[in-house]
Amino acid sequence: MNQVAATVVDTDVFSLMYLRRANNDSRVAGWREYLTGRRVLISFQTRAEVLVGARSAQWGGRRMAETIEILDRTPTIRPDNEVVDAYAELAAECRRIGHGLQAREHTGDRWVAACAIAKRLDLLAGDAIYQGAPNLVVHS
């Protein structure tokens, strides 16, 4: 039996591919091609960021319901012990080598990366901060 490959997508990729109604971002076509035949997962952090963005923008009831429906259909990696351990290791290693993910403003990005690392999945990201992060396989 063939196993379907899975990929974690970061918040930028998820938002641009699944939530934006009109999208002219030139990266989307390449992302779609890369994800063809792959199972898409998100981090709990991406779910939180999407909901914060939607509520901050005061999306209407219909758009909010559609967004929650899309989120509910998307497999989400929760913060279990593997994820927490991967986060701690990633944060310490980024600090040790001086990688940009160590910065406070990238706490959310570290959680997204830790989810991918913990589950041994690659990450499709629209944000260059992930490039060169220890133990993380990144596509963009």
C-alpha positions in Angstrom: 0.0 0.0 0.0 1.4 3.4 -1.0 1.7 6.0 1.8 0.8 9.6 0.8 3.6 12.0 1.6 2.6 14.8 3.9 3.8 18.4 4.3 3.3 21.0 6.9 2.5 24.4 5.4 3.2 27.7 7.2 0.6 30.4 7.8 1.6 32.4 4.8 1.2 29.4 2.4 -2.0 28.3 4.1 -3.6 31.8 3.9 -2.6 32.5 0.4 -3.6 29.1 -0.9 -6.8 28.4 1.0 -8.2 31.6 2.4 -7.5 34.5 0.1 -10.3 35.0 -2.4 -8.3 36.9 -5.1 -4.7 35.9 -5.2 -2.1 37.1 -7.6 0.9 35.9 -5.6 3.3 34.4 -8.1 4.5 31.7 -5.6 1.1 30.0 -5.4 1.3 28.1 -8.7 4.6 26.5 -7.6 3.2 25.7 -4.2 0.2 24.0 -5.7 2.4 22.0 -8.0 4.6 20.9 -5.0 1.6 19.9 -2.9 -0.1 17.9 -5.7 -0.6 14.4 -4.3 0.6 15.4 -0.8 -1.4 15.6 2.4 -1.4 19.1 3.8 -1.1 19.7 7.5 -0.9 22.8 9.6 0.5 23.6 13.0 -1.7 24.6 15.9 0.2 27.9 15.7 -1.1 28.5 12.1 -4.6 27.8 13.2 -4.2 30.4 16.0 -2.7 33.0 13.7 -5.4 32.6 11.1 -8.1 33.0 13.8 -6.4 36.0 15.3 -6.1 37.6 11.9 -9.7 36.9 11.0 -11.0 38.3 14.3 -8.7 41.3 14.3 -10.0 42.1 10.7 -13.6 41.6 12.0 -14.5 39.2 9.2 -18.3 38.8 8.9 -20.1 35.7 10.1 -20.2 34.0 6.7 -16.5 34.5 6.0 -15.5 33.5 9.5 -17.7 30.3 9.3 -16.0 29.4 6.0 -12.6 30.0 7.5 -13.4 27.8 10.5 -14.7 25.1 8.2 -11.5 25.1 6.2 -9.4 25.0 9.4 -11.5 22.1 10.8 -11.0 20.1 7.6 -7.2 20.6 7.7 -5.3 18.1 9.9 -3.6 20.1 12.7 -0.5 19.1 14.6 -1.1 19.7 18.3 1.5 20.6 20.9 2.3 17.2 22.3 5.5 16.2 24.1 7.3 15.5 20.8 6.5 19.0 19.6 7.5 20.7 22.8 10.8 18.8 22.9 11.5 19.7 19.2 10.7 23.3 20.1 13.1 23.4 23.0 15.9 21.7 20.9 15.3 24.1 18.0 15.2 27.2 20.1 18.5 26.2 21.9 20.2 25.3 18.7 19.1 28.5 16.9 20.4 30.5 19.8 23.7 28.5 19.8 24.3 29.1 16.0 22.8 32.6 15.8 20.0 31.6 13.5 17.3 34.2 13.0 14.6 31.9 14.4 16.0 32.6 17.8 14.4 36.1 17.9 11.4 36.7 20.1 9.3 37.9 17.1 9.7 34.4 15.6 8.3 32.5 18.5 5.3 31.5 16.3 7.6 30.5 13.5 9.6 28.3 15.9 6.4 26.4 16.9 5.5 25.8 13.2 9.0 24.5 12.6 8.9 22.4 15.7 5.7 20.7 14.5 7.3 19.7 11.2 10.5 18.6 12.9 8.7 16.5 15.6 6.6 14.7 13.0 9.5 14.3 10.6 7.8 16.2 7.8 9.0 18.9 5.5 7.7 22.5 5.7 6.4 24.5 2.8 7.0 28.1 3.8 6.5 31.5 2.3 8.9 33.0 4.9 12.6 32.9 4.4 13.3 32.8 8.1 13.1 29.0 8.1 16.0 28.6 5.6 19.0 27.0 7.3 17.1 26.1 10.5 18.6 23.1 12.2 16.9 19.7 11.5 14.2 21.3 9.3 13.6 20.4 5.7 12.2 23.5 4.0 10.7 24.1 0.6 9.6 27.6 -0.6 
